[in-house]
Each structure stands twice: as C-alpha cells, then as structure tokens.
Amino acid sequence: MGVESAPLSIPWARSAQAAVVSMWVCAFLTLAQYCCGIFIFLLLGDFWFISVFYVFWLCLDWETPQTGGRRCEWVRNWIVWKYFNEYFPIKLIKTTDLDPGKNYLFGFHPHGVLVAGAFGNFCTEYSGFKELFPGMTPYLHIIATWFRFPFCREYIMHAGMVSASKKSVSHVLSNEQGGNIAVIVVGGARECLDAHPGSLTLNILKKKGFIKIALEHGAQLVPVFSFGENELFKQIENPKGSRLRAFQENLQKLFEFTLPLFHGRGILQCSFGLMPYRKPINTVVGEPIAVKQNPNPTLEEIDQLHEKYLQELQKLFDKNKEKYGIPEHKSLIFD
C-alpha cells in the first residue's frame, strides 16, 4: 500500500489547523499521564511544596467537577479553537429556538472515537453556539476519571467540562432561572468501539439514566446527532465476539474508558497517523421533547419517555441524513 504525501505547499491557515488538531489529539491521549508525571517530578524534587499545596487544594476542591465546574471564558475563547473547528470543519445547526428560562438535557450521538464534535461545539466559542442559543450555557459531562488527574482537571474544567455523575447532572439541571444545558454523550466509551466509517450503531437501548434524571428535574430532552463524527478515524476491525472486542469491553468495565485501536492521517502524509481525517462534522440540534417533572418516575414512565426519545432521534436522523451524504436507505441501529 502506497503512502499518499500531503501537498508541499499549503496555505498558512491549513498548517495552523493541522498543528492545533495534532496538539489536541496528543493532549487527549497523553495529557493526564503528563500531568501526573509533572506532579511526581515536583513532589520528588526541590519544588515538592507545590505538589503538597496542590493536594491540600485538591481536598478542598474535590467536589467542584460535580457542582458546575469552573469554566473560564478566556480558555474557551483561545484563538487555537478557531483553527480546531475550521480543520474539519465543525458546524452547529439549529432546528428551533430554545427558551432560556428552561433547562435542557442534550443527548449527543454518536460518541465517535474522540468526541471531536462535542468538544468543538460545546467547549469552545467558535461554533456559533452563543449566537444560535442566546442565554444558554452548555456543560459537557465526561467520565469522572478525568477529574482525578492533578492539573489536568483544572484545564478541562476551564473548557466547560464537568463530571458525568448523577450529582453533577442534577446540579446543572437544578438551576431555577433556567438557561443551563447538560450535554451527555449517551453512548459512552463503549460506543466508540463501533465508531467505524459508515457505522450508524448507537449504544442506547439500555441507557435510561439520562431519561430518569430528565424526568426528575423536568428538563426538556433534546436529541443531537453529529453527522460525520464516525468518519474521522479508521479502526482495526473488532466485531462483537472477537478477542479484541472482549478485551476492550473488559477494559471499559474496569476503568470506565476503553482503548479503540484507531488511526487516521499523518501531518506530512495522508495515509497513516493519529490525526483525524479532514471530514466535515455537522452537529444538528433537534427539537425539544417536553418533559413534565416527576421526582419519582416509575419504570413504565421512564420506558415510555425513552421510547419517545428514540423515535425523535430517528426522525432527526432521517430528516437530515441525505443533506450530509448518507443514503436514503440507511437507518440508525439501536443496540
């Protein structure tokens, strides 16, 4: 198999986009380990007191990822995120207005390999979110493991990420003035194992916790589908029942995250590397599903709303799929 080289002469903007995305991928894969290394290096060296003070700070600040985080508009407005969004490019599409007097729960699909669409749209200010949904504040909920790493947790909270724990989602949806959006990547880490180009499999049939919490708080449910999310990388084949898939699923059960064996393009060549392919990501925000608050929903009520959500998600996909290059006969597969 030949190697396809990248053009020797490319515009400065495209070079900047590639540089930013390469740093983002590197951070996604190694930032937590790197931060732990810095913590240990400081602890064992002359600046040990920095790590000691940080431990005290961590004890005082441990609950912050579950109580709204510590978003920083300066970080969210870094110019690098403009180049990040332009690399693919990422586009946020609104189908209806949202009432800033209400709280919403966005169900984001699919997970993809690195959830690039969710990050670009809800953790930066370069997708036009504020203009499309004035008065609304998005919080991207991610697995709590990320907030156990020193220094790393500060960075991701500044971007607007918070824990995916029930307590954290409840905090976001409890704002009496409204205007909060809890963004949950419903399929979770397991769904990234199905993130092959062309795949439309969603890990959702047993995912009902987000439905229950929406009922408990009366939060309006909004299906969100990110077209192109699964096209960014290729994975080593891992069909269900294979040894690789079993290993990946066991890893996810033990550590809350898993290891998709993926590859994309390189920086200087287009055939192999860890850079995502330049494929457009079009994230379509559907219409809200009205939810009546019920502090103690029954299993039947949860199942009914879950079924309604699946129907609306399928409608959203069917209505928009041909616009974004998906054949008419293709349909979502709920797993």
Protein Blocks (a to p, Z undefined) as FASTA:
>chain_A
ZZddddfbdcfklmmmmmmmmmmmmmmmmmmmmmmmmmmmmmmmmklmmmmmmmmmmmmm
mmmmmnopaadfklmmomklmmmmmmmmccdddfbdcdfkbccddddddebjnommmmmm
mmccknommmmmghiacdddddfklmmpghklmmmmmnopacfbfklmmmmmmpmngoia
cdddfklmmlmmmmcghiacdcfklmmklmmmmmmnopacdddddehklmmpccddddeh
iaklmmmmmmmmmnopacdddddddfkbckbcjbdcdddddddddddddddddfbacfkl
mmmmmmmmmmmmmmmmmmmmmmnopafkbccddZZ
